[in-house]
């Protein structure tokens, strides 16, 4: 089963929120689903796209989301993955205009034998653009989650400010969370400013604030609160972006060393 691709264009200065929900009862036989969403935000527009994947057992879902932000536009992709036997999400955020702001937030919880895979790409095609990929999830039983984070910075994108963060809460030994990162730029990696990758998993469900609370209830409270920080921070200012995430920034000074021209006011072009 497949659904046709959706194309959404948002006019200059427009603001909107679009919500897609995928759900079903448990199925007696396997069903494959494919969906595609294309979002284009024109200059100074603002768009948030929320997708909730909450299939019953027996569903395998392949979802593609592509979002492009033009000059001074803001786009958010929020992916909530909860249900389905196998879910593979391919999200691509494109900074196609200068001053654009692109963010992808993912929240997921996997249990049983579920397999969730999120492949997220941030592509910078214009100068002075910002992007932030933040995916957080919890898993238990024999569930398996995979996060692929890919940052692409071709020539012509000075002032790039990009972040990637993946956090996983593993609730028992049988579950597994994998994080894989890719970074592509024409410059040698040694000349980029890149702090240590922000990715990790933890099985620690203890907290001094939950002393005296029964173990199972404490675990539920921690699982509920674990992704909440990402949801609160998805609209934070560029100047307050988390320092713990993987960061890549191409400075104007480095751009000038590669032959860029200096503009009035100290920026490069």
CORWOZI-V780454 format. One record per backbone hydrogen bond with DSSP energy under -1.0 kcal/mol. NH is the residue of the N-H (numbers start at 0). CO is the residue of the C=O. E is the energy in kcal/mol with one decimal. If there is no record, write none. Layout:
BEGIN
nh;co;e
NH;CO;E
NH;CO;E
END
This chain:
BEGIN
nh;co;e
2;33;-2.4
5;35;-1.8
7;37;-2.3
9;39;-2.2
12;42;-1.3
13;10;-2.2
15;45;-1.8
17;47;-2.8
19;49;-3.2
21;51;-3.2
26;56;-3.0
30;57;-2.6
32;59;-3.2
33;0;-1.0
34;61;-2.3
36;63;-2.3
37;5;-3.4
38;65;-3.2
39;7;-2.7
40;67;-2.9
41;9;-2.2
43;70;-1.8
44;41;-2.2
45;13;-2.9
46;73;-2.1
47;15;-2.0
48;75;-3.0
49;17;-3.2
50;77;-2.9
51;19;-2.7
52;79;-3.3
53;21;-3.3
58;55;-1.0
59;30;-2.7
60;85;-2.6
61;32;-2.7
62;87;-2.8
63;34;-1.8
64;89;-2.6
65;36;-2.5
66;91;-2.8
67;38;-2.4
68;93;-2.5
69;40;-2.5
71;97;-1.8
72;69;-2.2
73;44;-2.4
74;100;-2.4
75;46;-2.4
76;102;-2.4
77;48;-3.3
78;104;-2.9
79;50;-3.0
80;106;-2.4
81;52;-3.1
82;52;-1.9
84;58;-2.0
85;58;-1.2
86;114;-2.4
87;60;-2.8
88;116;-3.0
89;62;-2.9
90;118;-2.3
91;64;-2.8
92;120;-3.3
93;66;-3.1
94;122;-3.1
95;68;-1.3
95;93;-1.3
96;68;-1.3
98;126;-1.1
99;96;-1.5
100;72;-2.4
101;129;-2.5
102;74;-2.3
103;131;-2.5
104;76;-3.2
105;133;-2.5
106;78;-2.7
107;135;-1.5
108;80;-1.8
109;137;-2.1
113;110;-1.9
114;84;-2.3
115;143;-2.0
116;86;-2.9
117;145;-2.9
118;88;-3.3
119;147;-3.1
120;90;-2.8
121;149;-2.9
122;92;-3.1
123;151;-2.7
124;94;-2.5
127;157;-3.1
129;99;-2.4
130;160;-2.1
131;101;-1.7
132;162;-2.1
133;103;-3.1
134;164;-2.6
135;105;-2.8
136;166;-2.1
137;107;-2.0
138;168;-2.2
139;109;-1.8
141;111;-1.4
142;139;-1.9
143;113;-2.4
144;175;-2.2
145;115;-2.3
146;177;-2.2
147;117;-3.0
148;179;-2.7
149;119;-2.4
150;181;-2.3
151;121;-2.9
152;183;-2.7
158;249;-2.1
160;128;-2.0
161;247;-2.1
162;130;-1.4
163;245;-1.6
164;132;-2.5
165;197;-2.2
166;134;-2.1
167;199;-2.1
168;136;-2.5
169;201;-2.2
170;138;-2.7
174;171;-1.1
175;142;-2.2
177;144;-2.7
179;146;-3.1
181;148;-2.8
183;150;-2.9
190;187;-1.5
191;188;-1.8
198;196;-1.0
199;165;-1.1
201;167;-1.4
209;206;-1.8
210;207;-1.0
212;209;-2.2
217;213;-2.6
218;214;-2.4
219;215;-1.9
220;216;-2.3
221;217;-2.2
222;218;-2.6
223;219;-2.4
224;220;-2.1
225;221;-2.1
230;226;-1.5
231;227;-2.3
232;228;-1.7
235;232;-1.6
239;236;-1.8
240;237;-1.3
245;163;-2.9
247;161;-2.1
249;159;-1.3
254;250;-1.9
255;251;-2.3
256;252;-1.7
258;255;-1.8
259;254;-2.0
262;266;-4.2
265;262;-1.7
268;260;-2.7
END
